[in-house]
Amino acid sequence: MPPIYVAILTYVRPLEEIDRHVETHIEWLRRHYADGTFLLSGRRVPRTGGVIVTRGESLEAVEALLKTDPFQQHGLATVDIIPLQVAMAADGLKEMLLGV
């Protein structure tokens, strides 16, 4: 089972600029949900960025993947990536996250 990473996106441009790229960002997210890479994502509250929980073979691979995000390509957000070694999960998530 590939490691889990938590990516914290922080907007660095006004929301009006973010909104112009939301559709292409969502298309990008959908592609990576379809290939099984992304596990969950959503907006931060208040709307200052977002969070993506993803699988990845290495930190470098996740960094490379996140650089393909339209928000990154247009300089709209920064990203911090946190490797996560999942030790426990709710019953519905155990198989997906822990492979048990």
Secondary structure, DSSP 8 states (H G I E B T S, - for coil): ---EEEEEEEE-S-HHHHHTTHHHHHHHHHHHHHTT-EEEEEE-SSSSEEEEEEE-SSHHHHHHHHTTSHHHHTT-EEEEEEEE------HHHHHHHH--
